[in-house]
Amino acid sequence: MKAALITQPGSIEITTVEDPAPGPREVVVAVSACGLCGTDLHILQGEFAPKLPIVPGHEFAGEVVAVGTGVTELAVGTRVAVDPSLPCRECHYCRIGRENLCENFAAIGVSHAGAAADFVAAPVANCVALPDHIRTADAALIEPLSCAVRGYDVLRSSLASHVLIYGAGTMGLMMLQLAKRTGAVSVDVVDINPDRLATAVQLGCSSGASSADELDRPRGWDVVIDATGNAKAIQDGLGRVGKGGTFLQFGVADYATRATIEPYKIYNQEITITGSMAVLHSYERAAELFAAGVIDPDVFISDRFPLASFPDALARFRAGIGRKILVQPGLTATV
């Protein structure tokens, strides 16, 4: 089969690799679409992945084309979205229900061959069957949505919160949509990219701005979410949290990123600084939200590339162009 292969830091090629075969409790999925994510850039930089080479791609959906000998839940032809998480289920954190913090962290597209390929193997337990009204390729959005759901699990947002989000890429926009669903009274979005900011306005943010200085909230915000991983945005956001408020580090920063905190202010104003890591008991809920229309794929998906153009798609993503970019092995030309 054809696959995108990160061979070493900074190097990716389209090549032929062996087709996957399902284990007893696995299925093989013909990939309809694979979404690009900041994690893919980190893997390309030599971070996150335990070893190279690796086929990336952890946001995906497709059709089951083979099932293992112990699989009875799914049949060939079933359309599925797949949670890429592969916790060991044995370490301390897995045993206390924090599988996303697994000491032996593994995931499809990170430590195991991913979905930037014609086919990918996955545990049957990770698969969610899709209802008829969902287009298969669009369901690649369920994985990032499940990360956003996890973010709101961490926040435990209360009604009538004022929320500030840094970043109007896919994840920031998903956090915007969920903030509105969880009872925020206002949701302001900051992004220096005017096209992305326009999408946030289209989706109903209270205000969109290129800097938080343009927004009127002298007491700060109850919830500040960084969805960029950018050091300047993080530093600015830490200073925008109101008394008793919460700062959520949701964007994936480089290992070397640093920010300065004011311990006395954290103490004196009872500020919470927290993080949200990947998916935790949130994938199936995200699938239900997606099926209910909490996000519009036609708004969120800006580009669809064939597998052969994976390097070009990744370069476009790195440049901050568009919103969610999908790679679809079945395509023969960019659409």
Contacts in CASP RR format, 6 or more apart in sequence:
PFRMAT RR
TARGET T0000
AUTHOR 0000-0000-0000
METHOD contacts of the structure
MODEL  1
MKAALITQPGSIEITTVEDPAPGPREVVVAVSACGLCGTDLHILQGEFAP
KLPIVPGHEFAGEVVAVGTGVTELAVGTRVAVDPSLPCRECHYCRIGREN
LCENFAAIGVSHAGAAADFVAAPVANCVALPDHIRTADAALIEPLSCAVR
GYDVLRSSLASHVLIYGAGTMGLMMLQLAKRTGAVSVDVVDINPDRLATA
VQLGCSSGASSADELDRPRGWDVVIDATGNAKAIQDGLGRVGKGGTFLQF
GVADYATRATIEPYKIYNQEITITGSMAVLHSYERAAELFAAGVIDPDVF
ISDRFPLASFPDALARFRAGIGRKILVQPGLTATV
1 16 0 8 1.000
1 17 0 8 1.000
1 18 0 8 1.000
1 19 0 8 1.000
1 117 0 8 1.000
1 118 0 8 1.000
1 119 0 8 1.000
2 14 0 8 1.000
2 15 0 8 1.000
2 16 0 8 1.000
2 117 0 8 1.000
2 118 0 8 1.000
2 307 0 8 1.000
2 308 0 8 1.000
2 329 0 8 1.000
3 14 0 8 1.000
3 15 0 8 1.000
3 16 0 8 1.000
3 17 0 8 1.000
3 55 0 8 1.000
3 113 0 8 1.000
3 116 0 8 1.000
3 117 0 8 1.000
3 118 0 8 1.000
3 307 0 8 1.000
4 12 0 8 1.000
4 13 0 8 1.000
4 14 0 8 1.000
4 55 0 8 1.000
4 56 0 8 1.000
4 116 0 8 1.000
4 117 0 8 1.000
4 307 0 8 1.000
4 310 0 8 1.000
4 311 0 8 1.000
4 327 0 8 1.000
5 12 0 8 1.000
5 13 0 8 1.000
5 14 0 8 1.000
5 15 0 8 1.000
5 17 0 8 1.000
5 53 0 8 1.000
5 54 0 8 1.000
5 55 0 8 1.000
6 12 0 8 1.000
6 43 0 8 1.000
6 44 0 8 1.000
6 49 0 8 1.000
6 52 0 8 1.000
6 53 0 8 1.000
6 54 0 8 1.000
6 55 0 8 1.000
6 56 0 8 1.000
7 13 0 8 1.000
7 52 0 8 1.000
7 53 0 8 1.000
8 52 0 8 1.000
8 53 0 8 1.000
9 44 0 8 1.000
9 45 0 8 1.000
9 46 0 8 1.000
9 52 0 8 1.000
10 44 0 8 1.000
10 45 0 8 1.000
10 46 0 8 1.000
12 44 0 8 1.000
12 310 0 8 1.000
12 311 0 8 1.000
12 314 0 8 1.000
13 311 0 8 1.000
14 307 0 8 1.000
14 308 0 8 1.000
14 310 0 8 1.000
14 311 0 8 1.000
17 55 0 8 1.000
17 113 0 8 1.000
17 117 0 8 1.000
19 28 0 8 1.000
19 118 0 8 1.000
19 119 0 8 1.000
20 28 0 8 1.000
20 113 0 8 1.000
20 119 0 8 1.000
20 120 0 8 1.000
20 121 0 8 1.000
21 28 0 8 1.000
21 66 0 8 1.000
21 121 0 8 1.000
22 28 0 8 1.000
22 66 0 8 1.000
22 67 0 8 1.000
22 68 0 8 1.000
22 71 0 8 1.000
22 121 0 8 1.000
23 68 0 8 1.000
23 69 0 8 1.000
23 121 0 8 1.000
24 68 0 8 1.000
24 69 0 8 1.000
24 70 0 8 1.000
24 71 0 8 1.000
25 68 0 8 1.000
25 70 0 8 1.000
25 71 0 8 1.000
25 123 0 8 1.000
25 124 0 8 1.000
25 125 0 8 1.000
26 67 0 8 1.000
26 68 0 8 1.000
26 71 0 8 1.000
26 121 0 8 1.000
26 122 0 8 1.000
26 123 0 8 1.000
26 124 0 8 1.000
27 64 0 8 1.000
27 66 0 8 1.000
27 67 0 8 1.000
27 68 0 8 1.000
27 71 0 8 1.000
27 74 0 8 1.000
27 80 0 8 1.000
27 121 0 8 1.000
27 122 0 8 1.000
27 124 0 8 1.000
27 127 0 8 1.000
28 64 0 8 1.000
28 65 0 8 1.000
28 66 0 8 1.000
28 67 0 8 1.000
28 119 0 8 1.000
28 120 0 8 1.000
28 121 0 8 1.000
28 122 0 8 1.000
29 60 0 8 1.000
29 61 0 8 1.000
29 62 0 8 1.000
29 63 0 8 1.000
29 64 0 8 1.000
29 65 0 8 1.000
29 80 0 8 1.000
29 82 0 8 1.000
29 115 0 8 1.000
29 119 0 8 1.000
29 120 0 8 1.000
29 121 0 8 1.000
29 122 0 8 1.000
29 127 0 8 1.000
30 62 0 8 1.000
30 63 0 8 1.000
30 64 0 8 1.000
30 65 0 8 1.000
30 118 0 8 1.000
30 119 0 8 1.000
30 329 0 8 1.000
31 60 0 8 1.000
31 61 0 8 1.000
31 62 0 8 1.000
31 115 0 8 1.000
31 117 0 8 1.000
31 118 0 8 1.000
31 119 0 8 1.000
31 120 0 8 1.000
31 328 0 8 1.000
31 329 0 8 1.000
32 60 0 8 1.000
32 61 0 8 1.000
32 62 0 8 1.000
32 63 0 8 1.000
32 79 0 8 1.000
32 136 0 8 1.000
32 137 0 8 1.000
32 139 0 8 1.000
32 140 0 8 1.000
32 328 0 8 1.000
32 329 0 8 1.000
32 330 0 8 1.000
33 60 0 8 1.000
33 61 0 8 1.000
33 62 0 8 1.000
33 136 0 8 1.000
33 137 0 8 1.000
33 138 0 8 1.000
33 139 0 8 1.000
33 140 0 8 1.000
33 304 0 8 1.000
33 326 0 8 1.000
33 327 0 8 1.000
33 328 0 8 1.000
34 57 0 8 1.000
34 59 0 8 1.000
34 60 0 8 1.000
34 114 0 8 1.000
34 115 0 8 1.000
34 116 0 8 1.000
34 140 0 8 1.000
34 326 0 8 1.000
34 327 0 8 1.000
34 328 0 8 1.000
34 329 0 8 1.000
35 57 0 8 1.000
35 59 0 8 1.000
35 60 0 8 1.000
35 140 0 8 1.000
35 324 0 8 1.000
35 325 0 8 1.000
35 326 0 8 1.000
35 327 0 8 1.000
36 57 0 8 1.000
36 59 0 8 1.000
36 313 0 8 1.000
36 314 0 8 1.000
36 317 0 8 1.000
36 324 0 8 1.000
36 325 0 8 1.000
36 326 0 8 1.000
36 327 0 8 1.000
37 57 0 8 1.000
37 58 0 8 1.000
37 59 0 8 1.000
37 144 0 8 1.000
38 252 0 8 1.000
38 317 0 8 1.000
39 48 0 8 1.000
39 58 0 8 1.000
39 110 0 8 1.000
39 252 0 8 1.000
40 56 0 8 1.000
40 57 0 8 1.000
40 314 0 8 1.000
40 317 0 8 1.000
41 314 0 8 1.000
41 317 0 8 1.000
41 318 0 8 1.000
42 48 0 8 1.000
42 252 0 8 1.000
42 254 0 8 1.000
43 49 0 8 1.000
43 54 0 8 1.000
43 56 0 8 1.000
43 109 0 8 1.000
43 110 0 8 1.000
44 56 0 8 1.000
44 314 0 8 1.000
45 254 0 8 1.000
46 52 0 8 1.000
47 254 0 8 1.000
47 255 0 8 1.000
48 110 0 8 1.000
49 110 0 8 1.000
49 111 0 8 1.000
50 106 0 8 1.000
50 110 0 8 1.000
50 111 0 8 1.000
51 111 0 8 1.000
54 109 0 8 1.000
54 110 0 8 1.000
54 111 0 8 1.000
54 113 0 8 1.000
54 114 0 8 1.000
55 109 0 8 1.000
55 113 0 8 1.000
55 114 0 8 1.000
55 115 0 8 1.000
55 116 0 8 1.000
55 117 0 8 1.000
55 120 0 8 1.000
56 109 0 8 1.000
56 110 0 8 1.000
56 114 0 8 1.000
56 116 0 8 1.000
57 84 0 8 1.000
57 108 0 8 1.000
57 109 0 8 1.000
57 114 0 8 1.000
57 115 0 8 1.000
57 116 0 8 1.000
58 84 0 8 1.000
58 107 0 8 1.000
58 108 0 8 1.000
58 109 0 8 1.000
58 110 0 8 1.000
58 114 0 8 1.000
58 115 0 8 1.000
58 143 0 8 1.000
59 84 0 8 1.000
59 115 0 8 1.000
59 140 0 8 1.000
59 141 0 8 1.000
59 143 0 8 1.000
59 144 0 8 1.000
60 81 0 8 1.000
60 82 0 8 1.000
60 84 0 8 1.000
60 114 0 8 1.000
60 115 0 8 1.000
60 120 0 8 1.000
60 140 0 8 1.000
60 143 0 8 1.000
61 79 0 8 1.000
61 80 0 8 1.000
61 81 0 8 1.000
61 82 0 8 1.000
61 130 0 8 1.000
61 136 0 8 1.000
61 137 0 8 1.000
61 138 0 8 1.000
61 139 0 8 1.000
61 140 0 8 1.000
61 142 0 8 1.000
62 79 0 8 1.000
62 80 0 8 1.000
62 81 0 8 1.000
62 82 0 8 1.000
62 136 0 8 1.000
62 137 0 8 1.000
62 139 0 8 1.000
63 77 0 8 1.000
63 78 0 8 1.000
63 79 0 8 1.000
63 80 0 8 1.000
63 136 0 8 1.000
64 74 0 8 1.000
64 75 0 8 1.000
64 76 0 8 1.000
64 77 0 8 1.000
64 78 0 8 1.000
64 79 0 8 1.000
64 80 0 8 1.000
64 127 0 8 1.000
65 76 0 8 1.000
65 77 0 8 1.000
65 119 0 8 1.000
66 76 0 8 1.000
67 74 0 8 1.000
67 75 0 8 1.000
67 76 0 8 1.000
67 124 0 8 1.000
68 124 0 8 1.000
71 124 0 8 1.000
73 124 0 8 1.000
73 127 0 8 1.000
74 80 0 8 1.000
74 124 0 8 1.000
74 127 0 8 1.000
74 129 0 8 1.000
78 127 0 8 1.000
78 129 0 8 1.000
79 129 0 8 1.000
79 130 0 8 1.000
79 134 0 8 1.000
79 136 0 8 1.000
79 139 0 8 1.000
80 127 0 8 1.000
80 128 0 8 1.000
80 129 0 8 1.000
80 130 0 8 1.000
81 127 0 8 1.000
81 128 0 8 1.000
81 130 0 8 1.000
81 139 0 8 1.000
81 140 0 8 1.000
81 142 0 8 1.000
81 143 0 8 1.000
81 287 0 8 1.000
82 108 0 8 1.000
82 115 0 8 1.000
82 120 0 8 1.000
82 122 0 8 1.000
82 126 0 8 1.000
82 127 0 8 1.000
82 128 0 8 1.000
82 143 0 8 1.000
83 126 0 8 1.000
83 127 0 8 1.000
83 128 0 8 1.000
83 143 0 8 1.000
83 146 0 8 1.000
83 279 0 8 1.000
83 283 0 8 1.000
84 107 0 8 1.000
84 108 0 8 1.000
84 109 0 8 1.000
84 110 0 8 1.000
84 114 0 8 1.000
84 122 0 8 1.000
84 126 0 8 1.000
84 143 0 8 1.000
84 279 0 8 1.000
85 99 0 8 1.000
85 100 0 8 1.000
85 107 0 8 1.000
85 126 0 8 1.000
85 278 0 8 1.000
85 279 0 8 1.000
85 283 0 8 1.000
86 106 0 8 1.000
86 107 0 8 1.000
86 108 0 8 1.000
86 111 0 8 1.000
86 112 0 8 1.000
86 123 0 8 1.000
86 126 0 8 1.000
87 94 0 8 1.000
87 99 0 8 1.000
87 100 0 8 1.000
87 102 0 8 1.000
87 104 0 8 1.000
87 105 0 8 1.000
87 106 0 8 1.000
88 94 0 8 1.000
88 102 0 8 1.000
88 103 0 8 1.000
88 104 0 8 1.000
88 106 0 8 1.000
89 99 0 8 1.000
90 104 0 8 1.000
91 102 0 8 1.000
91 103 0 8 1.000
91 104 0 8 1.000
92 103 0 8 1.000
93 99 0 8 1.000
93 101 0 8 1.000
93 102 0 8 1.000
93 103 0 8 1.000
94 102 0 8 1.000
94 103 0 8 1.000
98 280 0 8 1.000
99 280 0 8 1.000
100 150 0 8 1.000
100 277 0 8 1.000
100 278 0 8 1.000
100 279 0 8 1.000
100 280 0 8 1.000
101 277 0 8 1.000
105 111 0 8 1.000
106 112 0 8 1.000
107 278 0 8 1.000
108 114 0 8 1.000
108 115 0 8 1.000
108 120 0 8 1.000
108 122 0 8 1.000
108 126 0 8 1.000
109 115 0 8 1.000
109 116 0 8 1.000
113 120 0 8 1.000
113 121 0 8 1.000
114 120 0 8 1.000
116 307 0 8 1.000
116 310 0 8 1.000
116 327 0 8 1.000
117 307 0 8 1.000
117 329 0 8 1.000
118 307 0 8 1.000
118 329 0 8 1.000
126 283 0 8 1.000
128 142 0 8 1.000
128 283 0 8 1.000
128 284 0 8 1.000
128 287 0 8 1.000
130 136 0 8 1.000
130 139 0 8 1.000
130 287 0 8 1.000
130 291 0 8 1.000
131 291 0 8 1.000
133 291 0 8 1.000
134 290 0 8 1.000
134 291 0 8 1.000
135 297 0 8 1.000
137 304 0 8 1.000
137 326 0 8 1.000
137 328 0 8 1.000
138 297 0 8 1.000
138 301 0 8 1.000
139 287 0 8 1.000
139 290 0 8 1.000
140 326 0 8 1.000
141 290 0 8 1.000
141 295 0 8 1.000
141 297 0 8 1.000
141 300 0 8 1.000
141 301 0 8 1.000
141 324 0 8 1.000
142 283 0 8 1.000
142 286 0 8 1.000
142 287 0 8 1.000
142 290 0 8 1.000
143 279 0 8 1.000
143 283 0 8 1.000
143 286 0 8 1.000
144 170 0 8 1.000
144 171 0 8 1.000
144 174 0 8 1.000
144 324 0 8 1.000
145 174 0 8 1.000
145 286 0 8 1.000
145 289 0 8 1.000
145 290 0 8 1.000
145 294 0 8 1.000
145 295 0 8 1.000
146 279 0 8 1.000
146 282 0 8 1.000
146 283 0 8 1.000
146 285 0 8 1.000
146 286 0 8 1.000
146 287 0 8 1.000
147 171 0 8 1.000
147 276 0 8 1.000
147 278 0 8 1.000
147 279 0 8 1.000
147 282 0 8 1.000
148 171 0 8 1.000
148 172 0 8 1.000
148 174 0 8 1.000
148 175 0 8 1.000
148 178 0 8 1.000
148 250 0 8 1.000
148 286 0 8 1.000
149 178 0 8 1.000
149 282 0 8 1.000
149 285 0 8 1.000
149 286 0 8 1.000
149 289 0 8 1.000
150 276 0 8 1.000
150 277 0 8 1.000
150 278 0 8 1.000
150 279 0 8 1.000
150 280 0 8 1.000
150 282 0 8 1.000
151 175 0 8 1.000
151 248 0 8 1.000
151 250 0 8 1.000
151 275 0 8 1.000
151 276 0 8 1.000
152 175 0 8 1.000
152 178 0 8 1.000
152 179 0 8 1.000
152 182 0 8 1.000
153 276 0 8 1.000
153 280 0 8 1.000
153 281 0 8 1.000
153 282 0 8 1.000
154 248 0 8 1.000
154 274 0 8 1.000
154 275 0 8 1.000
154 276 0 8 1.000
155 223 0 8 1.000
155 225 0 8 1.000
155 246 0 8 1.000
155 248 0 8 1.000
155 274 0 8 1.000
155 276 0 8 1.000
157 163 0 8 1.000
157 179 0 8 1.000
157 182 0 8 1.000
157 183 0 8 1.000
157 184 0 8 1.000
157 223 0 8 1.000
158 222 0 8 1.000
159 183 0 8 1.000
159 185 0 8 1.000
160 183 0 8 1.000
160 184 0 8 1.000
160 185 0 8 1.000
161 179 0 8 1.000
161 183 0 8 1.000
161 184 0 8 1.000
161 185 0 8 1.000
161 222 0 8 1.000
161 223 0 8 1.000
162 184 0 8 1.000
162 185 0 8 1.000
162 186 0 8 1.000
162 188 0 8 1.000
162 217 0 8 1.000
162 220 0 8 1.000
162 221 0 8 1.000
162 222 0 8 1.000
162 223 0 8 1.000
163 179 0 8 1.000
163 184 0 8 1.000
163 186 0 8 1.000
163 187 0 8 1.000
163 188 0 8 1.000
163 221 0 8 1.000
163 222 0 8 1.000
163 223 0 8 1.000
163 224 0 8 1.000
163 225 0 8 1.000
164 187 0 8 1.000
164 188 0 8 1.000
164 189 0 8 1.000
164 190 0 8 1.000
164 212 0 8 1.000
164 215 0 8 1.000
164 217 0 8 1.000
164 220 0 8 1.000
164 221 0 8 1.000
164 223 0 8 1.000
164 224 0 8 1.000
164 225 0 8 1.000
164 237 0 8 1.000
164 240 0 8 1.000
165 172 0 8 1.000
165 175 0 8 1.000
165 176 0 8 1.000
165 179 0 8 1.000
165 187 0 8 1.000
165 188 0 8 1.000
165 189 0 8 1.000
165 190 0 8 1.000
165 205 0 8 1.000
165 224 0 8 1.000
165 225 0 8 1.000
165 227 0 8 1.000
166 189 0 8 1.000
166 190 0 8 1.000
166 191 0 8 1.000
166 224 0 8 1.000
166 225 0 8 1.000
166 226 0 8 1.000
166 227 0 8 1.000
166 228 0 8 1.000
166 230 0 8 1.000
166 233 0 8 1.000
166 234 0 8 1.000
166 236 0 8 1.000
166 237 0 8 1.000
167 189 0 8 1.000
167 190 0 8 1.000
167 191 0 8 1.000
167 196 0 8 1.000
167 226 0 8 1.000
167 227 0 8 1.000
167 228 0 8 1.000
167 233 0 8 1.000
168 176 0 8 1.000
168 189 0 8 1.000
168 191 0 8 1.000
168 193 0 8 1.000
168 196 0 8 1.000
168 197 0 8 1.000
168 199 0 8 1.000
168 200 0 8 1.000
169 191 0 8 1.000
169 193 0 8 1.000
169 196 0 8 1.000
169 199 0 8 1.000
169 227 0 8 1.000
169 323 0 8 1.000
170 300 0 8 1.000
170 323 0 8 1.000
170 324 0 8 1.000
171 227 0 8 1.000
171 250 0 8 1.000
171 251 0 8 1.000
172 189 0 8 1.000
172 200 0 8 1.000
172 225 0 8 1.000
172 227 0 8 1.000
172 250 0 8 1.000
173 196 0 8 1.000
173 199 0 8 1.000
173 200 0 8 1.000
173 203 0 8 1.000
173 295 0 8 1.000
173 300 0 8 1.000
173 323 0 8 1.000
174 295 0 8 1.000
174 300 0 8 1.000
175 225 0 8 1.000
175 227 0 8 1.000
175 250 0 8 1.000
176 187 0 8 1.000
176 189 0 8 1.000
176 200 0 8 1.000
176 203 0 8 1.000
176 204 0 8 1.000
176 205 0 8 1.000
177 203 0 8 1.000
177 294 0 8 1.000
177 295 0 8 1.000
178 294 0 8 1.000
179 187 0 8 1.000
179 223 0 8 1.000
180 187 0 8 1.000
180 204 0 8 1.000
181 294 0 8 1.000
184 223 0 8 1.000
186 206 0 8 1.000
186 207 0 8 1.000
187 204 0 8 1.000
187 205 0 8 1.000
187 206 0 8 1.000
188 205 0 8 1.000
188 206 0 8 1.000
188 207 0 8 1.000
188 208 0 8 1.000
188 209 0 8 1.000
188 212 0 8 1.000
188 215 0 8 1.000
188 217 0 8 1.000
188 221 0 8 1.000
189 197 0 8 1.000
189 200 0 8 1.000
189 205 0 8 1.000
189 207 0 8 1.000
189 208 0 8 1.000
189 209 0 8 1.000
190 208 0 8 1.000
190 209 0 8 1.000
190 210 0 8 1.000
190 211 0 8 1.000
190 212 0 8 1.000
190 215 0 8 1.000
190 233 0 8 1.000
191 197 0 8 1.000
191 200 0 8 1.000
191 208 0 8 1.000
191 210 0 8 1.000
192 210 0 8 1.000
193 320 0 8 1.000
194 210 0 8 1.000
195 322 0 8 1.000
196 322 0 8 1.000
196 323 0 8 1.000
197 208 0 8 1.000
197 209 0 8 1.000
197 210 0 8 1.000
199 299 0 8 1.000
199 323 0 8 1.000
200 208 0 8 1.000
201 208 0 8 1.000
202 299 0 8 1.000
203 299 0 8 1.000
207 214 0 8 1.000
207 215 0 8 1.000
208 215 0 8 1.000
209 215 0 8 1.000
212 236 0 8 1.000
212 237 0 8 1.000
212 240 0 8 1.000
217 240 0 8 1.000
219 242 0 8 1.000
219 243 0 8 1.000
220 240 0 8 1.000
220 241 0 8 1.000
220 242 0 8 1.000
221 240 0 8 1.000
221 241 0 8 1.000
221 242 0 8 1.000
221 245 0 8 1.000
222 242 0 8 1.000
222 244 0 8 1.000
222 245 0 8 1.000
222 246 0 8 1.000
223 245 0 8 1.000
223 246 0 8 1.000
223 248 0 8 1.000
224 237 0 8 1.000
224 238 0 8 1.000
224 239 0 8 1.000
224 240 0 8 1.000
224 241 0 8 1.000
224 245 0 8 1.000
224 246 0 8 1.000
224 247 0 8 1.000
224 248 0 8 1.000
225 247 0 8 1.000
225 248 0 8 1.000
225 250 0 8 1.000
226 233 0 8 1.000
226 234 0 8 1.000
226 237 0 8 1.000
226 247 0 8 1.000
226 248 0 8 1.000
226 249 0 8 1.000
226 250 0 8 1.000
226 251 0 8 1.000
227 250 0 8 1.000
227 251 0 8 1.000
228 234 0 8 1.000
228 251 0 8 1.000
229 249 0 8 1.000
229 251 0 8 1.000
229 252 0 8 1.000
229 253 0 8 1.000
229 254 0 8 1.000
229 257 0 8 1.000
230 253 0 8 1.000
231 253 0 8 1.000
231 257 0 8 1.000
231 258 0 8 1.000
231 259 0 8 1.000
234 249 0 8 1.000
234 253 0 8 1.000
234 257 0 8 1.000
234 259 0 8 1.000
235 259 0 8 1.000
235 260 0 8 1.000
237 247 0 8 1.000
238 247 0 8 1.000
238 259 0 8 1.000
238 260 0 8 1.000
238 261 0 8 1.000
238 273 0 8 1.000
241 247 0 8 1.000
241 269 0 8 1.000
241 271 0 8 1.000
242 269 0 8 1.000
242 271 0 8 1.000
243 269 0 8 1.000
243 270 0 8 1.000
243 271 0 8 1.000
244 269 0 8 1.000
244 270 0 8 1.000
244 271 0 8 1.000
244 272 0 8 1.000
245 269 0 8 1.000
245 270 0 8 1.000
245 271 0 8 1.000
245 272 0 8 1.000
246 271 0 8 1.000
246 272 0 8 1.000
246 273 0 8 1.000
246 274 0 8 1.000
247 271 0 8 1.000
247 272 0 8 1.000
247 273 0 8 1.000
247 274 0 8 1.000
248 274 0 8 1.000
248 275 0 8 1.000
248 276 0 8 1.000
249 273 0 8 1.000
249 274 0 8 1.000
249 275 0 8 1.000
249 276 0 8 1.000
250 275 0 8 1.000
250 276 0 8 1.000
261 273 0 8 1.000
265 271 0 8 1.000
266 273 0 8 1.000
289 295 0 8 1.000
299 323 0 8 1.000
300 323 0 8 1.000
300 324 0 8 1.000
301 323 0 8 1.000
301 324 0 8 1.000
301 325 0 8 1.000
301 326 0 8 1.000
302 322 0 8 1.000
302 323 0 8 1.000
302 324 0 8 1.000
302 325 0 8 1.000
303 313 0 8 1.000
303 316 0 8 1.000
303 322 0 8 1.000
303 325 0 8 1.000
303 326 0 8 1.000
303 334 0 8 1.000
304 325 0 8 1.000
304 326 0 8 1.000
304 327 0 8 1.000
304 328 0 8 1.000
304 331 0 8 1.000
304 334 0 8 1.000
304 335 0 8 1.000
305 312 0 8 1.000
305 313 0 8 1.000
305 325 0 8 1.000
305 326 0 8 1.000
305 327 0 8 1.000
305 328 0 8 1.000
305 331 0 8 1.000
305 334 0 8 1.000
306 327 0 8 1.000
306 328 0 8 1.000
306 329 0 8 1.000
306 330 0 8 1.000
306 331 0 8 1.000
306 332 0 8 1.000
306 333 0 8 1.000
306 334 0 8 1.000
307 327 0 8 1.000
307 328 0 8 1.000
307 329 0 8 1.000
307 330 0 8 1.000
307 331 0 8 1.000
309 327 0 8 1.000
309 334 0 8 1.000
310 327 0 8 1.000
313 325 0 8 1.000
313 327 0 8 1.000
316 322 0 8 1.000
316 325 0 8 1.000
317 325 0 8 1.000
END
